[in-house]
């Protein structure tokens, strides 16, 4: 959420230009929501790969069988998407409600 808030703050001028050129609040909202979900999904994918690698490494040293169920992978990927939507919603709504004139004046 903090990353997305910083992203919105740094791009206020860009948001103002897009709104001045005809972008609706819904367009801005979707832009930042998609960005938040993509960041979360990439993070989730990296986490899944790292977790699988560590489980593979641990099973090699301990000689335990490696058991990673597809359900747990799907659940963790889905959880990453839900976190992205949940914590990306506030910054996206904040960006979509900006006044274009004030956004263009922002320094």
C-alpha positions in Angstrom: 0.0 0.0 0.0 2.8 2.4 0.8 4.5 1.7 -2.5 1.2 2.4 -4.3 0.7 5.6 -2.3 4.2 6.8 -3.3 3.5 5.9 -6.9 0.3 8.0 -6.9 2.1 10.9 -5.2 4.9 10.9 -7.7 2.6 10.7 -10.6 0.0 13.3 -9.7 1.0 15.5 -12.7 0.6 12.5 -15.1 -2.8 11.8 -13.6 -3.8 15.4 -14.1 -2.7 15.3 -17.7 -4.6 12.1 -18.4 -7.7 13.5 -16.8 -7.4 16.8 -18.7 -7.2 14.8 -21.9 -10.4 13.0 -21.1 -9.6 10.0 -18.9 -12.4 9.3 -16.4 -11.9 8.5 -12.8 -12.7 4.9 -13.6 -9.8 4.7 -16.0 -7.4 6.1 -13.5 -8.8 3.7 -10.8 -8.3 0.7 -13.1 -4.8 1.8 -14.0 -3.6 1.8 -10.4 -5.6 -1.3 -9.4 -4.1 -3.3 -12.3 -0.6 -2.0 -11.3 -1.1 -3.1 -7.7 -2.4 -6.5 -8.6 0.5 -7.1 -11.1 3.0 -6.1 -8.4 1.4 -8.5 -6.0 1.2 -11.3 -8.5 4.8 -10.9 -9.4 5.7 -10.9 -5.7 3.6 -14.0 -5.2 5.2 -15.8 -8.1 8.7 -14.9 -6.7 7.5 -16.1 -3.3 6.2 -19.4 -4.7 9.5 -20.0 -6.6 11.6 -19.2 -3.5 9.5 -21.4 -1.3 9.7 -24.3 -3.7 13.4 -23.9 -4.0 13.9 -23.8 -0.3 11.6 -26.9 0.1 13.7 -28.7 -2.6 16.9 -27.7 -0.8 15.6 -28.8 2.6 14.4 -32.1 1.2 17.8 -32.7 -0.3 19.7 -32.2 2.9 17.2 -34.0 5.2 16.2 -36.7 2.7 12.6 -36.1 3.3 10.2 -36.4 0.4 9.2 -33.1 -1.2 5.5 -32.5 -1.1 4.1 -29.3 -2.6 0.5 -29.5 -3.5 -0.9 -27.6 -6.4 -3.8 -26.4 -4.1 -1.3 -24.6 -1.8 0.4 -23.0 -4.7 -3.0 -21.8 -6.2 -4.1 -20.6 -2.7 -0.9 -18.6 -2.2 -1.2 -17.1 -5.7 -4.8 -16.2 -5.0 -3.9 -14.7 -1.7 -1.3 -12.5 -3.3 -4.0 -11.2 -5.8 -6.4 -10.5 -3.0 -3.7 -8.6 -1.0 -3.0 -6.6 -4.2 -6.6 -5.6 -4.6 -7.2 -4.9 -1.0 -4.1 -2.7 -0.4 -4.2 -1.1 -3.9 -7.8 0.0 -3.6 -7.2 3.1 -1.4 -4.4 4.6 -3.4 -6.3 3.9 -6.6 -9.4 5.6 -5.3 -7.3 8.5 -4.1 -5.8 8.9 -7.6 -9.2 8.6 -9.3 -10.6 11.4 -7.2 -7.9 14.0 -7.9 -9.0 17.3 -9.3 -7.3 17.7 -12.7 -6.6 21.4 -12.2 -5.0 20.9 -8.8 -3.1 17.9 -10.1 -1.6 19.9 -13.0 -0.6 22.7 -10.5 1.1 20.1 -8.2 4.9 20.6 -8.1 
